[in-house]
Amino acid sequence: MVDYKEILKDYPDILLPDDVQKILQTGRNTVYLYLANGTIRSLKIGGKYRIPKLYLMEFIYPGMKSTQESE
């Protein structure tokens, strides 16, 4: 069981595309492609992408279950 609150604890709960780029160590265009096509789920607020940390964890660990789901 993954405790997503402990992973990436130095980042805010809502990530920016720049945060995702740093975490994944990938290029800006790749991050925006993943966001645009839904590979990484996201929210659009004011026309800008915002990525809840949980959505990024689902991308990194497909099929994961957070501790919150088991409670």
CYANA upper distance limits for C-alpha pairs under 8 A (distance plus 0.5 A):
  1 MET  CA     64 MET  CA      7.71
  1 MET  CA     65 LYS  CA      6.50
  1 MET  CA     66 SER  CA      6.90
  1 MET  CA     67 THR  CA      7.03
  2 VAL  CA     64 MET  CA      7.19
  2 VAL  CA     65 LYS  CA      6.78
  2 VAL  CA     66 SER  CA      5.84
  2 VAL  CA     67 THR  CA      6.97
  3 ASP  CA      7 ILE  CA      7.47
  3 ASP  CA     66 SER  CA      6.17
  3 ASP  CA     67 THR  CA      5.96
  4 TYR  CA      8 LEU  CA      8.24
  4 TYR  CA     54 LEU  CA      7.32
  4 TYR  CA     57 MET  CA      7.53
  4 TYR  CA     66 SER  CA      6.66
  4 TYR  CA     67 THR  CA      8.10
  5 LYS  CA      9 LYS  CA      6.69
 11 TYR  CA     15 LEU  CA      7.82
 11 TYR  CA     19 ASP  CA      8.48
 12 PRO  CA     53 LYS  CA      8.18
 13 ASP  CA     52 PRO  CA      6.33
 13 ASP  CA     53 LYS  CA      5.72
 13 ASP  CA     54 LEU  CA      8.43
 14 ILE  CA     50 ARG  CA      6.78
 14 ILE  CA     51 ILE  CA      6.00
 14 ILE  CA     52 PRO  CA      4.87
 14 ILE  CA     53 LYS  CA      6.28
 15 LEU  CA     19 ASP  CA      6.37
 15 LEU  CA     20 VAL  CA      7.33
 15 LEU  CA     50 ARG  CA      6.32
 15 LEU  CA     51 ILE  CA      5.38
 15 LEU  CA     52 PRO  CA      6.42
 15 LEU  CA     53 LYS  CA      6.77
 16 LEU  CA     20 VAL  CA      7.05
 16 LEU  CA     49 TYR  CA      7.29
 16 LEU  CA     50 ARG  CA      5.91
 16 LEU  CA     51 ILE  CA      6.76
 17 PRO  CA     21 GLN  CA      6.67
 17 PRO  CA     28 ARG  CA      8.33
 17 PRO  CA     31 VAL  CA      7.23
 17 PRO  CA     32 TYR  CA      7.86
 17 PRO  CA     49 TYR  CA      7.29
 17 PRO  CA     50 ARG  CA      7.61
 17 PRO  CA     51 ILE  CA      7.92
 18 ASP  CA     22 LYS  CA      6.85
 18 ASP  CA     28 ARG  CA      7.97
 19 ASP  CA     23 ILE  CA      6.66
 20 VAL  CA     24 LEU  CA      6.47
 20 VAL  CA     31 VAL  CA      7.56
 20 VAL  CA     56 LEU  CA      8.29
 21 GLN  CA     25 GLN  CA      6.09
 21 GLN  CA     26 THR  CA      5.90
 21 GLN  CA     27 GLY  CA      6.77
 21 GLN  CA     28 ARG  CA      6.69
 21 GLN  CA     31 VAL  CA      6.70
 22 LYS  CA     26 THR  CA      7.53
 26 THR  CA     30 THR  CA      7.20
 26 THR  CA     31 VAL  CA      7.71
 27 GLY  CA     31 VAL  CA      7.03
 28 ARG  CA     32 TYR  CA      6.85
 29 ASN  CA     33 LEU  CA      6.54
 30 THR  CA     34 TYR  CA      6.69
 31 VAL  CA     35 LEU  CA      6.72
 32 TYR  CA     36 ALA  CA      6.41
 33 LEU  CA     37 ASN  CA      6.60
 34 TYR  CA     38 GLY  CA      6.41
 34 TYR  CA     39 THR  CA      5.25
 34 TYR  CA     40 ILE  CA      5.91
 35 LEU  CA     39 THR  CA      6.73
 35 LEU  CA     40 ILE  CA      5.75
 35 LEU  CA     41 ARG  CA      6.90
 35 LEU  CA     42 SER  CA      6.97
 35 LEU  CA     49 TYR  CA      8.18
 38 GLY  CA     42 SER  CA      7.97
 39 THR  CA     59 PHE  CA      7.91
 40 ILE  CA     55 TYR  CA      7.21
 40 ILE  CA     56 LEU  CA      6.91
 40 ILE  CA     59 PHE  CA      6.42
 41 ARG  CA     51 ILE  CA      7.56
 41 ARG  CA     55 TYR  CA      6.18
 41 ARG  CA     56 LEU  CA      7.92
 42 SER  CA     49 TYR  CA      6.93
 42 SER  CA     50 ARG  CA      6.31
 42 SER  CA     51 ILE  CA      5.15
 42 SER  CA     52 PRO  CA      7.36
 42 SER  CA     55 TYR  CA      7.44
 43 LEU  CA     49 TYR  CA      6.27
 43 LEU  CA     50 ARG  CA      5.66
 43 LEU  CA     51 ILE  CA      6.66
 43 LEU  CA     52 PRO  CA      8.38
 44 LYS  CA     48 LYS  CA      5.68
 44 LYS  CA     49 TYR  CA      5.13
 44 LYS  CA     50 ARG  CA      6.50
 45 ILE  CA     49 TYR  CA      6.96
 45 ILE  CA     50 ARG  CA      7.36
 51 ILE  CA     55 TYR  CA      7.00
 51 ILE  CA     56 LEU  CA      7.44
 52 PRO  CA     56 LEU  CA      7.35
 53 LYS  CA     57 MET  CA      6.78
 54 LEU  CA     58 GLU  CA      6.71
 55 TYR  CA     59 PHE  CA      6.97
 56 LEU  CA     60 ILE  CA      6.77
 57 MET  CA     61 TYR  CA      6.27
 57 MET  CA     62 PRO  CA      8.43
 57 MET  CA     64 MET  CA      8.46
 58 GLU  CA     62 PRO  CA      5.73
 58 GLU  CA     63 GLY  CA      7.42
 58 GLU  CA     64 MET  CA      6.80
 65 LYS  CA     69 GLU  CA      6.96
 65 LYS  CA     70 SER  CA      8.16
 66 SER  CA     70 SER  CA      7.61
 67 THR  CA     71 GLU  CA      7.11
